[in-house]
Amino acid sequence: HLHRWPIYTNLCHTLVAGPGMCLHFNFQAVFVVWPLLVALGWYLMAVAVDTDLLQVGTRSFGTPRENCHLVSWGYETQQRLMWTKVSFCYWVYILSFIGFLLHSIRQLRIFQSEDYENKTMSDFAAFIHGLPKLKGDLHAEEDLKVVLEEATGQQL
C-alpha cells in the first residue's frame, strides 16, 4: 500500500524519505531565508545611512551631457559610500560563517535525533573485522553468509 503524503507536509520536519531528505530540505530552507535576510539588511542599512545606496547603478542614461553628470554623480556617491559597502560585506561574511557553523551543528543534532528515534538502514548493518584479503573473482560472500547464518542462527 502506497502512502500518499498531503501537499502541505513540512519536509523540514517530517521523515518522508529518510533523514537525508529532511536535512536536505532544512538546507534549502536556510538558503532561501538567509539571502532574504541579507537583502532586508541591505535595505535597512540603505534607509538608515543614505538612500543613494539603492540608486547607484540603476539610473538610466540619456544625452551625453546627462551621461557625464550621471557618471560624475555615480563616482562621487560610490566613493562617499564605500565604507558602507565594505562594512556590509564584512558583517555578512562574519554572520554567514557563524550562521553556517550553527546550522551544521543543528543538522548534526537533527540527524542524531532522527536516527535515534527511527529504524534506519544503519540499524541493520554489521561490521566484520579480521577477514582476509581476497581477490574479486572469488565468491566469498556466499561462504561468509553460510558461516554467519550458522553462528547467529538467523537466516540472512
N, C-alpha and C positions, 0 to 999 in steps of 0.2 A: 504494500500500500504506500503510495507516494504522498508524503506530507506537503501540503501547499501552505506556504507562509503568506500572511497578509501583506499587502503592498506597503503598509505603514510600519513594518517591522524595523526596529532600530538595529542595524547591523553592527553598530559600535558596541552593543551590549548583549546581543542575542547570538548564541552559537548556532548558526545555520549550517556552516560548512567547516567547523572546527575553529580552534583558537587562532590559527594563522589568518583566516578571513576576517575575524573580529579585529585583530591587530592591524590588518591592512586598512580597514575602514576607519579605525582610530587615527591612523597615519594620514589618510585622506582628509579627515575632518580637521586635523591640525593644519594641513596645508591649504585649507580653504579659509579657516578662521584667521591664521597668522597674517597673511597678506592683507586681509581686510582691516585688521588692527593696525598694521603698518600704514596703510593708506589713510585711515582715520587719524593716526598720529601725525602724519604729514599735513593733513588738512587743518588740524587743530593748531599745529605749530605755525602754519602759514597765517592763520587767522590771528594768532597771538602776536606774531613778530611783524609780518608785513605781507599783505595780500598779493604783492607783486610776485611772490614765490609761485603763485598759482597761474600767473600770466606769462612768465618768461618762456619763450619758445612757442607760444601759442598764438601770438598776434599775427594777423595776415599782412602781407606786404602790398605795396601799391606803386606809386610813382617813384622814380629814382630819388627824389628829394625825401619822400616819406620813408623809403628804404634806408637812406642814410640816417635819418632821425631814429628809426627803429633799431638799427644796428648799434648806434651810439647809446640809446636807452638800454638796450639789452646788455651791452658790455658793462655799463656803469652799474646796472642793477645786479648783474651776476657777480661783479667784484664786491659790491657792497654787502651782498647777502651770502657770500661764500662760506662764512663761518657757520651759518645755519645748516647748509647742506652737509658740511663736514661733520658737524655735531650730530646731525640726524643720522648719517651713515654710521658714525661711531656707536651711537646708542642702539641702533637697530642691530648692528653686528654683535655687540655685547649681550643684548637681551635675547637675540636669536640663539647664541651659543648656550646661554644659561637655560633658556626655554627648551632647547632640543635635548640638553642633558637631562633635564627634569622629565621630559616626555619619554626618553629612553628608559629611565627608571620606572616610570608609570607603566610602560609597555611590558617591562620585565615582571612587575608586580601583577599585572593583569594576566599574563601568561601563567605565572606560578599559581595564581588563584584558580584559574580555569582548569589547569592541568590537575590540580589537587581535587577539585570538585567533580570532575568528569572523567569517565574512562576514555582514554585516547589510545592511539596505536603504541605509544611508548610504554603503556601499562602491560602490553603483551609481547614485549621484546625480551630477548635473553642474550646475555653476553657470555661467550665461552672463551676462556683463556687457555693457552697452552697447547693449542692444536699445531701439528707440524705443518710446515710449508709444503704444499703440493703443487704439481703442475696443473694447468687448467683443463687438460684433456681427461683427467680422472673424474669420476662421478662420486666424489667424496660426500656430497650432500645426502645421498641415499644411505650410505653407510652410517653417517652421523645421525640421521633420522632414526634408524633402527636402534642404535645404541641409546639415544635419548628416550625413545619410547620404552625400552627395557628398563632404563634407570628410573624413570618417573612414573611408569605405569599408565601414562596418558597417551592417547592416540594423537599424533601430530599430522 
